[in-house]
Amino acid sequence: RLHRLLQQLIDLMHGPEIVLQRQAINAQELVQQALTPLMPKAAARSITVTCQLPDAPLPLEVDRSRCLAAFASLIDNAIKFNKEGGTIAFKVSLVNDQANVSIEDSGIGIPPENIPRVFERFFRVDKARSRKVGGTGLGLAIVKHLVEAHGGRVWCESQIGKGSKFFF
């Protein structure tokens, strides 16, 4: 975990100059690799995780480890900021030859005035809660950096008390 955090910090320092090690992988395999290590954490909080993937293999040309890091950060947040017995819906679809991903949770949500800032380095919506659940305040900044390095974009929709949905 420390090694992964250090690699992500180095990536952030290099900005747009990071070198991606792209390789062929299908979206279904990538999602499975991202979800598997986090399922026990979700189960411990009785969080139900659903996954909707295309029936046919969806080939991608991505940096596997960096995509896994982005997925893991979003899923981990969906677990940490969810309610006991909540839900997480992970969806991958193909639209105009582009893979679209969404991760939706039934958690605490983000106040509308904070949504534009959630991808900033060290920004925390609720500093008191952040101390309780841990983290560095870098997760979403790293997600944004990695998604943009792959030529994509990331955004968020949220409602207080109803949860958040992250797209890329």
C-alpha positions in Angstrom: 0.0 0.0 0.0 2.9 2.4 0.9 4.6 1.5 -2.4 1.4 2.2 -4.4 1.0 5.6 -2.6 4.6 6.6 -3.3 4.2 5.7 -7.0 1.0 7.8 -7.1 2.8 10.7 -5.5 5.6 10.5 -8.0 3.0 10.4 -10.8 1.4 13.6 -9.4 4.8 15.3 -9.2 5.6 14.5 -12.9 2.3 15.9 -14.0 1.3 15.4 -17.6 4.7 13.9 -18.3 4.0 10.4 -16.7 4.8 7.5 -19.0 2.0 5.0 -19.3 2.8 1.4 -19.8 -0.2 0.6 -22.0 -1.2 -3.0 -22.6 -4.2 -4.8 -24.0 -6.7 -6.0 -21.3 -10.4 -6.3 -21.4 -12.6 -4.2 -19.1 -14.2 -7.2 -17.5 -10.9 -8.5 -16.3 -9.7 -5.1 -15.1 -12.9 -4.5 -13.1 -12.6 -8.0 -11.5 -9.0 -7.3 -10.5 -10.1 -4.0 -8.9 -13.1 -5.3 -7.1 -11.7 -8.6 -5.7 -9.4 -7.2 -3.0 -12.0 -4.7 -1.8 -14.9 -7.1 -1.5 -14.1 -8.2 2.1 -14.0 -4.5 3.2 -17.5 -4.0 1.7 -18.8 -7.3 3.2 -17.6 -6.2 6.6 -19.9 -3.2 6.4 -22.7 -5.2 4.8 -22.4 -3.2 1.6 -23.9 -4.8 -1.5 -21.7 -4.3 -4.6 -23.3 -4.8 -8.1 -21.4 -4.8 -11.3 -22.9 -4.2 -14.8 -20.5 -5.0 -17.6 -21.0 -5.5 -21.4 -21.7 -9.1 -22.4 -19.0 -9.1 -25.0 -15.4 -8.5 -24.0 -14.5 -4.8 -24.0 -10.9 -4.5 -25.1 -8.9 -1.6 -23.6 -5.4 -0.3 -24.2 -4.4 1.1 -20.8 -1.8 1.2 -18.1 -3.2 -1.7 -16.0 -1.6 -0.8 -12.7 -2.6 2.9 -12.9 -6.2 2.0 -13.9 -6.4 -0.4 -11.0 -5.2 2.4 -8.7 -7.9 4.7 -10.0 -10.7 2.1 -9.6 -9.4 1.1 -6.2 -9.5 4.7 -4.9 -13.0 5.3 -6.2 -14.3 2.0 -4.8 -12.5 2.4 -1.5 -14.1 5.9 -1.1 -17.5 4.4 -2.0 -17.1 1.9 0.9 -15.6 4.4 3.4 -18.2 7.1 2.9 -21.1 4.7 2.6 -23.6 3.7 5.2 -23.8 0.3 6.9 -25.8 -2.0 4.6 -25.5 0.5 1.7 -25.0 -0.2 -2.0 -22.3 0.4 -4.6 -23.2 0.0 -8.3 -20.2 -0.3 -10.7 -21.0 0.1 -14.4 -18.9 -0.1 -17.5 -20.5 0.6 -20.9 -19.3 1.3 -24.5 -20.5 4.6 -26.0 -19.2 5.8 -29.3 -16.2 3.5 -29.2 -15.3 4.9 -25.7 -15.4 3.0 -22.4 -17.6 4.8 -19.8 -17.3 3.9 -16.1 -19.6 4.9 -13.3 -19.3 4.1 -9.6 -22.4 5.0 -7.6 -22.8 4.7 -3.8 -25.6 5.2 -1.3 -23.4 7.0 1.1 -23.4 10.4 2.9 -23.1 12.5 -0.3 -21.1 15.7 -1.0 -22.5 19.2 -0.5 -23.1 20.9 -3.8 -20.6 23.7 -3.0 -17.8 21.2 -2.5 -18.3 19.1 -5.7 -16.1 21.4 -7.8 -13.2 21.0 -5.3 -13.3 17.2 -4.7 -10.5 16.5 -7.2 -8.1 19.1 -5.6 -5.0 17.8 -3.8 -5.5 17.6 0.0 -9.2 18.7 -0.2 -11.5 17.0 2.3 -15.2 17.6 2.4 -15.6 16.8 6.1 -12.3 17.1 8.0 -13.7 15.6 11.2 -15.0 12.5 9.3 -11.8 12.2 7.3 -9.8 11.7 10.4 -12.1 8.9 11.4 -11.9 7.0 8.1 -8.3 7.9 7.3 -6.7 8.9 4.0 -4.4 11.5 2.7 -6.8 13.8 0.8 -5.0 12.8 -2.4 -7.1 9.9 -3.7 -9.5 11.8 -6.0 -6.6 14.1 -7.2 -4.7 11.0 -8.2 -7.8 9.5 -9.9 -8.2 12.7 -11.9 -4.6 12.8 -12.9 -4.6 9.1 -14.0 -7.8 9.4 -15.9 -6.6 12.5 -17.7 -3.2 10.8 -18.5 -5.2 8.2 -20.4 -7.0 11.0 -22.4 -10.2 10.8 -20.4 -12.1 13.1 -18.0 -13.7 12.5 -14.6 -16.6 14.2 -12.8 -19.0 13.7 -9.9 -22.6 14.1 -9.1 -23.9 13.9 -5.5 -26.7 14.6 -3.2 -26.4 14.9 0.6 -27.8 11.8 2.3 -28.3 10.0 -1.0 -24.8 9.2 -2.2 -22.4 10.1 -4.9 -21.7 9.0 -8.4 -18.3 9.3 -10.1 -17.9 9.0 -13.9 -15.0 8.7 -16.2 
